[in-house]
Amino acid sequence: MITGKTGIGRGLVEKLLARGNTVIATTRSADAPSSEPLRRLAAEHPARLVVTELDTASQGSVEAWAAALKDQHKIKHVDLLINNAGIYSGDGRRPKLEEFTAADFLPVFMTNSVGPFLVIQQLLARQLLGPPGSLVVNVSSIMGSNSDPTVSAVTPGAYAYRASKAALNSVTTTLARDFERDGRQIQCCLVHPGYVKTDMTSGQGWVEVEESAAGILKVLEDGRPLNGRWYSFNGDEIPW
């Protein structure tokens, strides 16, 4: 299961489908022009790609979506959940320090931090995560690191985005510890996809979608310890 329909999300969907997996993908609107690549993939893989509508910034949407997975789509278990849906800002602006308002923070936190938590919570409520084992992967960013000195030098500012990813990191490590303590058979980890050329970056970046998606899956499958850990797509562990 992968949230977020464009860029890295679509790259991950394509790679998992190519391996023969059954994939649940999400989009805020299945009819939107931006969902056309996902609709094409669904037409090519009608038996293995389920396209669902989800707005991770809306608690009501998350609850209705999770209920539909169980009741309408008859999903019985989620082996892998990749929370990839995210935004840089609520309105596309990139405000300077002096220009920030509360309204610049709240949509970003709702989508990037609260949204993944609600997705996990509602899947748990419907017993779709857990035995015989599930892996939850939250897509973070090195920009949420408090210890990497190169980040601020390359991309100063971005206060709302950075803070939202740092919050996601905290939520993820807390869930990882809680799930391990409670014996839920769920592991949680974080991945940094790199500075990827996507719509969010206006096509700028150092990494192609295909390279990022392939790297993320390699990290998840190469046998390293995952629970509570944070890795880059290239395999490096990220400092907190």
N, C-alpha and C positions, 0 to 999 in steps of 0.2 A: 504494500500500500504506500502510495506516494502522494503527498499534498503539494500543490503548486504545479501548474500546467505548462509553464514556459521555461525556456533556458535549461537549467540543471535538472529540473523535474522531468521535462520531456526527454532529456538525454538518458536519465535513469530508467524511465518507462521503456524506452526503445531497447536498452541493453537487457533489461529483465525479460522483455517479450522475446528477444532473440535467443534467450537461453531456454525458452519454453515455459517460463513461469506464468501463472495467472496473476494479473495486476489490477489493483483498484486505483484509479487516478481521480483527482478532484479538480474542479474548476468552479469559479464563482458563478459563471453562466455558461451552460453548454452551447448556447446559441450565439455567443459573442464571436466576432471575427477572430479574436486572439485564440479562440479554442479550435479553430479550423484544423491545425496540425493534429490535435488530439482526436478530433472526429475522424480524420483520415486513418489514423492508427487503429481506431475502433472498428472501422470498416474492413481493415486488413486482417484484424484479429478478433472477430466477433465473439469467439468462445472464450478468449483469454484476457480481454481488456474490458473492465467495467468502468464506465465514466460516470462520476457522481458529482452533484453540485454541493459546494461547501464554501462558506465564508468564515474563515477561522477567526475573524474579528468579531463575530456575532455568536453569543452563547446559544441563542435560540436556533441558529443555523447548525451549529455543531451538534446540538441535542437531536434535532430532526434528522440530520444526516446519519448519525450513529444508529438511530432507531430504524431508519430505512435500510441500512446495511443488513441488519438482522432480519427484519420483517419482510422487506420487499425483495432484496437481493439474495437473501438466504445465505449470507456469509456466516461461516461457523467458527473460523479462527483466523487471526492475522499473525503470520510468522514473522514478518518484517514490516515495521512502520517507519517510514522516513518522513519526518516533518520538515518539509522544504519550503512551504509557502512563507513568503516574507516580503517586506517592503522597505525601501530606504527612507521614504517620507510619505506622509498622508496625502500630499497634494502635488508631489513632484518637485517642490522647492528644495533648495539646499541653503537654508538660512545661515547667516553669520551669527556669531555669538550674541551680538547686540540685538538681533532680530528674533531670536527664539521666543516662543510663547508656550504655554501649557498645551495648546492645541497642536503644536508641532511634536510633542512627546507622546500624547495619549494614543493616537491611531497606530503609531509604530510599536508601542508596548503591547497594545491589544493584539496586533497581528503576529509580532515576532516572539513575544514572551508568554502572554496569556493564552493565545490561540493554541500553541502546541500542548500546553498543559490541559486545556479543555478537551482537545482531541483524545489525549491519553485517558483522561478521566472518564469520558463518555464511552470509549471502547472498553474500559475496565468494567463500567457499570453494566455492560451487556455481555460480559464474559467473553469478549473477543480477543483479549490479550491474556497470556498466562499459559498454564499447562496445555500441551506438552513443552512449551517454551516459546518465547517471543523476544525479538530484539527491537528496541526502540532507538532510532537514530535521529537526533535533532541536529539540523544543519545550522551551525553557528557561523562565526567569522572571527578571524584573528583580530579584527577590530574590537572585539569584546574582551581581548586579553588586557590585563592590567600590568603585565610584565614584559611585553615585547616592545623594545624601544624603537624599532623600525617603523611601527605602525603610525604613530603620530607624525613622524617625520615625512612619511609619504602621503598620508591622508589626514591632515589636521582637521579639527572640528568634528562634524558628524556626531554631535553629542547624543541625540535621540537614538540613532542607530546603534552606536557603540553601547550605550546603556542598556538598550533592549536585548542585545546579544549577551552582555554580561549577566543580565537577569535570567536569560534562558539557560546560561551555563549553570547558574546556581540552582535553578529548578531541576535541571537534569541530574546534577550530582546528588541532590537531596532525594529525588525519586530512586536513583540507583541504590543508595544506601537503604532506603525504606523497603524497596522491593526485595533486596537481599536479606534484610532482617526478617521480613514477613514470609519468606520462602515462596514468593509468587511465581518464580520461574520466568522472570522478565529481567533482561539486562537493558541498561540505558547508557548510551554514549553520545559523544558530540563529534561532528566532523566539520572541518574548514574546507570549503570547496576550492579555494584559491580565488584570485582576482579574475573572474571568468567573464568572457565577452558575452553579455546578455542584454536584454532590454533594460534591466535595472541599472546597468553601467553605461547605457547608451552605446553599446557595442565596443566599449573600451575594455581593456584588460590584458593580462599576460597569458591566460590559459583558455583553450578552446573547450566548449561544452563536452565534447567527446572525451577529451583527456581527463577532465574533472570527474565525469561520471565513471569512467573506467577506473580511475584511481580510488574513488570512494568505495566502489564495490570490492576492489582488491584489498583495501584496508579491512573491510568487514569480513573478508573470507580467508585471510592468510593465517589465521590461528592465533593472533596476538590477543592478550587480555583486553576486553572492551568495556566491561562494566565500570562506569564512573570515569572513563578516560576521554581524552580529547586529542584527536589526530587531524593532521592535514591530509589532503587528498594524496600527497606524495609520500605519506607514511610517517612523517615526522610527528613526534608528540608536541603539542602546543603548550607553552607555559601559561599558567593561569594569570 
